[in-house]
C-alpha cells in the first residue's frame, strides 16, 4: 500500500468509529441490558449489519473463493442455503424467543428444562468461542489481511510479526468498541462496514469479468460460460468433498438451523431488536445478503480460474488475494483494507460480546454472586471482555505453530453439540413431554458418538454424519422422555419485553426468499449456465 492508501485507511477507520459512537450514545452501557443487548433498541439495518459482519470473516472470503477456484459454484451451498434457515429464524424461532423475553439461548433452555442443562449449553458455547473462534478469527483474519495488503513489506518485518501487529490492533479496537458502546456501537459500525464490504466485494469480480471481456462485462461473462461451464454448476456429486447434493436438505440444513437459529453469537443480535417486526426485517436482509453474497464469496474464485488458469491449483487460497491485487486499483487499496479490517473486527467483537454475555448472565449472577446488582453484572461483563479479548490476542499468533490436524479439530468442534442443541430447542417448541433428563442424556450420547465418528468415519463427509446424528438425537430424546417422564410442561406467564407483533410482510418475503434460493440453484445448474 502507498502512503495515500494508508492515510485513507486510517481516515475511514476513524470516521466509522465516530459515526458509530454518536449513534450509540442514545443508550447507556452502564446497565446490563444496555451493554449486552444494546438496550433492545436496534432497528432492522443495525441488526442485519451486526449479524452479517459477525458471521462473515476474511478466512471465509479467501477460503470459499479458494474452494470455488477448484470446485466452482458448488461452494455456494454454504451461503445460499443459509437463507432458508434464516427464514425459519424470522418466522418460527424469533417470535418464540422474544415471547419468553430471553437474553441468551441458554435462558430459554433453563425456562423450558432446568438450570443444569442451561449451564452445560452455555459452557459449550463459551469453550467454542474462546478456543475455536476468537483466536482463530484474529489469526486467520490477520494472515489474510497481510497476504492481500503486504503489511510485512510495508513495515519491513517478518510475516508473523506483521500478523501479530494486525492481531493486536484488531483486538484492542474490538475491546474498546465494546467497552465504550457495548453491542449498540458495534452494531452501527458493522452496518457501515457491511455496506463497504458489499460494494468492494462486488467490485472485485466485476472488474475481473470486465478484464476477461477486454472492457466488456457481457463479453467477460460469455468467456466464463464458454470456457469453464463446469465451474458454474452448484450441484455437487454424491461423493463430493465440498457439499454432496443429498446433504443440502439434511446435514447442511440442520447445520444451518443450528448456526442461524440457536447460536448465541448470531441470535443475540436479533434479540436486541426494538420489537419483533424490526428483528424480522433485519433477519430477512441477512437472508438476501447470504444469497447474493455468493457473488463475492464464491464467484471471484471462478473469475480467478479464468484469469490465472491452473497456475494456483496447488495454492488455491492465493486465488482471491491474487485477484484483488490484479484487478483492484491500487489507489483504492486503503478503502478495501478498511473494509477487510472491519470484517475481522466485527467477527471478533461479535463473538467477544456473546462470550461476555454468557459468562456474566449465565454464570456470574446465578452461580457466583446471586445478589449482584445490575451495575456489578455490567462491570464483570466489561472485565471479562478485556480478559478474554486480550487472551485471544495473545493466543492468536500461536495458532501458526499448531499442526494442521489440531486446527481442523478446532474448526469442527461445533459438531460436538450442534445437533443435540437444535433437537433440544425444537422439542422445547413442539413437545410438552420432552424432559431435562432426556436433554442431558442426548447431549452426552451425541458427544460420544460424534467423537467416535471422527475416529472411525474419517472418510465420510461430516454433513452425512450430521444427517444421521440429527435423527438419532431426535429419536433418543423422544424415547428417553417417554421412558422417564417428568409430566407435561406448560408455561402460562411470559416475561415478554418488546412488542411481538409480526412484520406484516413476513409471509410474502419468506416466500420470495425461498423462490430466490431455488432460482439461484436453477441458474447455476446444468439447465442454467452450467451447460
C-alpha positions in Angstrom: 0.0 0.0 0.0 1.2 3.5 -0.8 1.0 6.5 1.6 -2.4 7.6 0.2 -3.8 4.2 0.9 -2.5 4.2 4.4 -4.0 7.6 5.1 -7.4 6.7 3.6 -7.4 3.5 5.6 -6.9 5.4 8.9 -9.4 8.1 8.0 -12.1 5.6 7.2 -11.5 3.6 10.4 -11.7 6.8 12.4 -14.8 8.1 10.7 -16.6 4.8 11.2 -15.7 4.9 14.9 -17.0 8.4 15.3 -20.2 7.7 13.4 -20.9 4.5 15.5 -20.0 6.2 18.7 -22.5 9.1 18.1 -25.3 6.6 17.1 -24.7 4.5 20.2 -24.9 7.4 22.7 -28.6 7.1 23.0 -28.3 4.0 25.2 -26.3 3.8 28.4 -23.9 0.9 28.7 -23.7 1.2 32.5 -26.6 -1.3 32.8 -26.6 -5.0 31.7 -29.4 -4.5 29.2 -27.6 -1.6 27.5 -24.2 -3.2 27.5 -25.1 -6.7 26.4 -28.3 -6.2 24.4 -27.9 -2.7 23.1 -30.9 -1.6 25.3 -33.1 -3.6 23.0 -33.2 -0.6 20.7 -31.8 -1.9 17.4 -33.7 -1.4 14.2 -33.5 -3.5 11.0 -30.3 -2.2 9.4 -28.0 -2.4 12.5 -29.4 -5.8 13.3 -28.7 -7.0 9.7 -25.2 -5.4 9.7 -24.2 -6.8 13.0 -25.3 -10.4 12.1 -23.7 -10.3 8.6 -20.4 -9.0 9.9 -20.3 -11.3 12.9 -20.8 -14.2 10.5 -18.5 -13.0 7.8 -14.8 -13.5 8.3 -11.9 -12.9 6.0 -10.9 -16.5 6.2 -14.4 -17.3 4.8 -13.8 -14.8 1.9 -10.4 -16.3 1.0 -11.3 -19.9 1.8 -14.5 -20.2 -0.1 -13.1 -18.4 -3.1 -10.1 -20.8 -2.9 -12.5 -23.7 -2.9 -14.5 -22.3 -5.9 -11.3 -21.8 -7.8 -11.2 -25.7 -7.9 -14.8 -26.8 -7.4 -16.8 -23.9 -8.8 -20.2 -22.7 -7.7 -20.9 -25.9 -5.7 -19.3 -24.0 -2.8 -22.2 -21.5 -2.7 -24.3 -24.0 -0.7 -22.6 -22.7 2.5 -24.1 -19.2 1.7 -27.3 -19.7 -0.3 -28.9 -22.5 1.6 -28.4 -20.5 4.8 -31.3 -18.2 3.6 -33.8 -21.0 4.2 -32.7 -21.3 7.9 -32.8 -17.5 8.2 -36.4 -17.5 7.0 -37.2 -20.0 9.8 -35.3 -17.8 12.3 -37.6 -14.9 11.4 -40.9 -16.9 11.3 -40.5 -19.6 13.9 -37.6 -19.1 16.3 -37.6 -15.3 16.9 -41.3 -15.0 17.8 -40.9 -17.7 20.4 -37.6 -16.4 21.8 -38.9 -12.8 22.1 -42.1 -14.0 23.7 -40.0 -15.5 26.5 -38.0 -12.2 26.9 -34.7 -14.0 27.0 -31.1 -12.6 26.7 -29.4 -15.8 25.8 -30.3 -19.1 24.1 -29.5 -20.9 27.3 -32.0 -18.7 29.2 -34.7 -20.3 27.0 -33.3 -23.7 27.8 -33.5 -23.1 31.5 -37.1 -21.9 31.3 -38.1 -25.0 29.4 -35.9 -27.6 31.0 -33.6 -26.7 34.0 -30.6 -24.7 35.2 -28.1 -27.6 34.8 -28.8 -28.2 31.1 -28.6 -24.4 30.6 -25.1 -24.2 32.0 -24.0 -27.2 30.0 -25.0 -25.4 26.8 -23.6 -22.1 27.9 -20.3 -23.7 28.8 -20.1 -25.4 25.4 -20.8 -22.0 23.7 -18.1 -20.3 25.8 -15.5 -23.0 25.1 -16.2 -22.9 21.4 -15.9 -19.1 21.2 -12.8 -18.9 23.4 -10.9 -21.8 21.8 -12.1 -22.2 18.3 -13.4 -18.8 17.2 -11.8 -15.7 18.8 -8.1 -16.7 18.4 -8.8 -18.3 15.0 -10.6 -15.3 13.6 -7.9 -13.0 14.8 -5.0 -15.1 13.4 -6.7 -16.1 10.1 -8.0 -12.6 9.5 -4.6 -11.0 10.2 -3.0 -13.6 7.9 -5.3 -12.8 5.1 -5.0 -9.0 5.7 -1.2 -9.3 5.5 -1.5 -11.6 2.4 -3.6 -9.1 0.5 -2.0 -5.8 1.6 1.6 -6.9 2.3 1.9 -5.3 5.7 5.1 -7.1 6.3 6.7 -5.5 3.3 5.3 -2.1 4.2 6.8 -2.3 7.7 9.9 -4.3 6.7 9.2 -7.1 9.1 8.7 -10.9 9.1 5.2 -12.0 8.1 4.5 -13.4 11.6 5.5 -10.1 13.1 3.0 -8.3 10.8 0.3 -10.8 11.7 0.9 -10.1 15.4 0.7 -6.3 14.8 -2.6 -6.7 13.0 -4.0 -9.0 15.6 -3.1 -6.6 18.4 -4.7 -3.7 16.5 -7.9 -5.5 15.8 -8.1 -7.0 19.3 -7.6 -3.6 21.1 -10.1 -1.8 18.8 -12.7 -4.6 19.3 -12.3 -4.4 23.1 -12.6 -0.6 23.1 -15.7 -0.8 20.9 -17.5 -3.0 23.4 -16.3 -1.2 26.5 -17.3 2.3 25.2 -20.5 1.5 23.4 -21.4 -2.2 24.0 -23.4 -4.1 21.4 -25.1 -1.0 20.0 -21.8 0.7 19.0 -20.5 -2.5 17.4 -23.8 -2.9 15.5 -23.7 0.5 13.9 -20.0 0.1 12.9 -20.9 -3.3 11.5 -23.6 -1.7 9.3 -21.1 0.7 7.7 -18.5 -2.0 7.1 -21.2 -4.3 5.7 -22.2 -1.7 3.0 -18.5 -1.2 2.3 -17.9 -5.0 2.0 -20.8 -5.4 -0.3 -19.6 -2.6 -2.6 -15.9 -3.6 -2.6 -16.7 -7.3 -2.6 -18.8 -7.0 -5.8 -16.3 -4.6 -7.4 -13.6 -7.3 -7.4 -15.4 -9.9 -9.6 -17.0 -7.2 -11.7 -13.6 -5.7 -12.6 -12.3 -9.2 -13.2 -15.1 -10.0 -15.6 -14.6 -6.8 -17.5 -10.9 -7.6 -17.8 -11.8 -11.0 -19.2 -14.1 -9.4 -21.7 -11.4 -6.8 -22.6 -13.6 -4.0 -21.5 -16.9 -5.7 -21.9 -18.8 -7.1 -18.9 -21.1 -9.2 -21.1 -18.1 -10.4 -23.0 -16.4 -11.5 -19.8 -19.4 -13.4 -18.7 -19.5 -15.1 -22.1 -15.9 -16.0 -21.7 -16.6 -17.8 -18.4 -19.7 -19.6 -19.7 -17.9 -20.8 -22.8 -14.5 -21.7 -21.3 -15.4 -23.0 -17.8 -19.1 -24.1 -17.8 -18.4 -27.0 -15.3 -17.4 -24.4 -12.7 -20.8 -22.8 -12.8 -22.6 -26.0 -11.6 -23.8 -25.6 -8.0 -24.9 -29.2 -7.6 -22.2 -31.4 -6.1 -21.9 -35.1 -6.8 -23.0 -37.7 -4.2 -19.3 -38.2 -3.1 -18.3 -34.5 -3.3 -15.7 -33.4 -0.8 -17.3 -29.9 -0.7 -21.1 -30.4 -0.4 -22.7 -33.7 -1.6 -26.1 -32.9 -3.0 -28.1 -35.3 -0.8 -27.0 -33.2 2.3 -28.5 -30.0 1.0 -31.8 -30.6 2.7 -30.4 -32.8 5.5 -27.0 -32.3 7.1 -26.4 -28.9 5.5 -29.9 -27.7 6.5 -29.5 -29.0 10.1 -26.1 -27.3 10.4 -27.7 -24.0 9.1 -30.5 -24.3 11.6 -28.1 -24.7 14.4 -25.9 -21.8 13.3 -28.6 -19.3 12.4 -31.3 -20.2 14.8 -29.7 -21.5 18.0 -26.2 -19.9 18.1 -25.9 -17.2 20.7 -23.3 -15.3 18.7 -25.9 -14.8 15.9 -29.2 -14.8 17.7 -28.2 -12.3 20.3 -28.1 -9.5 17.7 -31.7 -10.2 16.6 -32.8 -10.4 20.3 -31.6 -6.8 20.6 -34.2 -5.5 18.3 -36.7 -2.9 19.5 -39.5 -5.2 18.5 -40.2 -8.4 16.6 -41.0 -6.6 13.4 -37.7 -4.8 13.3 -35.8 -8.0 14.2 -37.6 -9.9 11.4 -36.9 -7.2 8.8 -33.2 -7.2 9.8 -33.0 -11.0 9.6 -34.6 -11.0 6.1 -32.0 -8.5 4.9 -29.4 -11.0 6.1 -31.2 -13.8 4.2 -31.0 -11.9 0.9 -27.4 -10.9 1.6 -26.4 -14.6 2.0 -27.9 -15.4 -1.4 -26.2 -12.6 -3.2 -23.1 -12.8 -1.1 -22.2 -15.8 -3.2 -21.3 -13.3 -5.9 -18.3 -12.1 -3.9 -17.7 -15.1 -1.6 -17.7 -17.8 -4.4 -17.8 -16.3 -7.9 -14.5 -14.4 -7.7 -12.7 -17.8 -7.4 -14.2 -18.8 -10.8 -13.1 -15.4 -12.2 -9.6 -16.0 -10.9 -9.5 -19.5 -12.5 -10.3 -17.9 -15.9 -7.7 -15.2 -15.4 -4.9 -17.3 -13.9 -5.7 -20.7 -15.4 -4.3 -23.6 -13.4 -1.3 -21.6 -12.0 -2.7 -21.6 -8.5 -4.2 -25.1 -8.5 -1.8 -26.2 -5.7 -2.3 -23.0 -3.6 -6.0 -22.1 -4.2 -6.1 -19.8 -1.1 -3.9 -17.5 -3.1 -6.6 -17.0 -5.7 -8.6 -14.2 -4.0 -5.6 -12.2 -2.9 -4.1 -12.6 -6.4 -7.3 -11.4 -8.0 -7.6 -8.4 -5.7 -4.1 -7.2 -6.5 -4.6 -8.0 -10.2 -7.8 -6.1 -10.8 -8.4 -3.6 -7.9 -7.0 -0.1 -8.4 -4.0 0.5 -6.1 -5.3 4.0 -5.2 -8.3 2.3 -3.6 -6.4 -0.2 -1.5 -6.9 1.9 1.6 -10.7 1.6 1.3 -10.6 -2.1 0.7 -8.2 -2.6 3.6 -10.5 -0.7 5.9 -13.4 -2.9 4.8 -11.4 -6.1 5.4 -10.2 -4.8 8.7 -13.8 -4.1 9.6 -14.8 -7.7 8.7 -12.2 -9.1 11.1 -13.1 -6.6 13.8 -16.8 -7.4 13.5 -16.4 -11.1 13.8 -14.1 -10.7 16.7 -16.2 -8.2 18.7 -19.4 -10.2 17.9 -18.1 -13.4 19.4 -16.4 -11.5 22.3 -19.7 -9.8 23.2 -21.6 -13.2 23.1 -18.9 -14.7 25.4 -19.1 -11.9 28.0 -22.9 -12.1 27.9 -22.9 -15.8 28.6 -20.3 -15.7 31.4 -22.0 -12.7 33.1 -25.7 -13.6 32.8 -25.4 -17.4 32.9 -22.6 -17.9 35.4 -21.6 -14.8 37.4 -25.0 -13.8 38.7 -26.8 -17.1 39.1 -23.8 -19.1 40.3 -21.1 -16.9 41.9 -23.0 -13.7 43.0 -26.7 -14.3 43.2 -27.3 -10.8 44.8 -25.3 -9.0 42.1 -26.7 -5.6 41.1 -27.2 -4.5 37.5 -24.1 -2.3 37.8 -22.0 -5.2 39.2 -23.0 -7.5 36.4 -22.0 -4.9 33.8 -18.6 -4.3 35.5 -18.0 -8.0 35.5 -19.0 -8.2 31.8 -16.5 -5.4 30.9 -13.8 -7.2 32.9 -14.5 -10.4 31.1 -14.5 -8.6 27.7 -10.9 -7.3 28.5 -9.6 -10.5 29.8 -11.0 -12.8 27.1 -10.1 -10.3 24.4 -6.5 -9.9 25.4 -6.2 -13.7 25.9 -7.4 -14.2 22.3 -4.8 -11.6 21.1 -2.1 -13.5 22.9 -3.1 -16.9 21.7 -3.8 -15.9 18.1 -0.1 -15.9 16.8 0.4 -19.4 18.4 -2.0 -20.9 16.0 0.6 -20.6 13.3 2.6 -23.3 15.2 -0.3 -25.7 15.6 -0.3 -28.8 13.5 -2.9 -28.9 10.7 -4.8 -31.7 12.4 -5.3 -29.6 15.6 -6.5 -26.6 13.6 -9.0 -28.8 11.7 -10.2 -30.3 15.0 -10.8 -26.9 16.5 -12.8 -25.9 13.4 -15.1 -28.9 13.7 -15.7 -28.5 17.5 -19.2 -27.3 16.9 -20.2 -30.8 15.8 -19.8 -31.9 19.4 -23.1 -30.2 20.4 -24.8 -28.5 17.4 -27.3 -31.3 16.6 -28.5 -32.1 20.1 -28.8 -28.3 20.8 -31.1 -28.0 17.8 -33.1 -31.0 18.8 -33.5 -29.7 22.4 -34.8 -26.4 21.2 -37.1 -27.8 18.6 -38.7 -30.2 21.1 -38.9 -27.3 23.6 -41.1 -25.6 21.0 -43.2 -28.6 19.9 -43.2 -31.1 22.7 -44.8 -30.7 26.2 -43.3 -34.1 27.2 -39.6 -33.5 26.4 -37.6 -33.7 29.7 -34.5 -32.2 31.1 -33.0 -35.6 31.8 -33.5 -36.6 28.2 -31.9 -33.4 27.0 -28.7 -34.1 29.1 -28.7 -37.8 28.1 -28.9 -36.8 24.4 -26.0 -34.3 24.6 -23.8 -36.8 26.4 -24.6 -39.6 23.9 -24.1 -37.3 20.9 -20.7 -36.2 22.2 -19.6 -39.8 22.4 -20.9 -40.8 19.0 -19.5 -37.7 17.3 -16.1 -38.3 18.8 -16.2 -41.9 17.6 -17.2 -40.7 14.1 -14.0 -38.6 14.0 -12.0 -41.8 14.6 -13.9 -44.5 12.6 -15.7 -42.4 9.9 -12.9 -40.1 8.8 -13.5 -40.7 5.1 -17.2 -39.9 5.3 -18.3 -36.3 4.8 -19.2 -34.7 8.1 -22.5 -33.4 6.6 -23.6 -37.1 6.1 -22.6 -37.8 9.8 -24.7 -34.8 11.0 -27.6 -36.0 8.8 -27.7 -39.3 10.7 -26.9 -37.9 14.1 -29.8 -35.3 14.0 -32.4 -38.0 13.5 -30.7 -40.3 16.0 -30.6 -37.5 18.6 -34.3 -36.7 18.0 -35.3 -40.3 18.4 -33.2 -40.8 21.5 -34.6 -37.7 23.2 -38.2 -38.6 22.4 -37.6 -42.2 23.6 -35.9 -41.2 26.9 -38.6 -38.6 27.6 -41.2 -41.4 27.2 -39.3 -43.9 29.3 -38.6 -41.4 32.1 -41.4 -38.9 32.0 -41.5 -35.7 34.1 -45.0 -34.5 33.4 -46.2 -32.1 30.8 -44.6 -28.7 30.5 -46.8 -25.7 30.3 -45.8 -22.1 30.9 -48.6 -19.6 31.5 -46.6 -16.4 32.4 -44.2 -14.9 29.9 -41.6 -12.2 30.5 -42.1 -10.5 27.1 -40.0 -7.3 26.9 -40.8 -5.9 23.5 -43.8 -5.8 21.1 -44.0 -9.2 19.4 -46.4 -8.2 16.7 -45.0 -9.8 13.5 -44.0 -7.7 10.5 -47.0 -7.6 8.1 -44.9 -8.7 5.1 -43.3 -11.7 6.8 -45.1 -14.4 4.8 -44.6 -12.7 1.4 -40.9 -12.0 2.0 -40.4 -15.6 3.3 -41.9 -17.0 0.0 -39.8 -14.6 -2.1 -36.6 -15.6 -0.3 -37.2 -19.3 -0.8 -38.0 -18.7 -4.5 -34.8 -16.7 -4.9 -32.8 -19.6 -3.4 -34.4 -22.1 -5.7 -33.9 -19.8 -8.7 -30.2 -19.3 -7.8 -29.7 -23.0 -7.8 -31.5 -23.4 -11.2 -29.4 -20.6 -12.6 -26.2 -22.3 -11.6 -27.1 -25.8 -12.7 -26.9 -27.9 -15.9 -30.3 -26.4 -17.0 -28.8 -22.9 -16.4 -25.3 -21.6 -17.0 -23.5 -24.9 -16.4 -24.1 -26.5 -19.8 
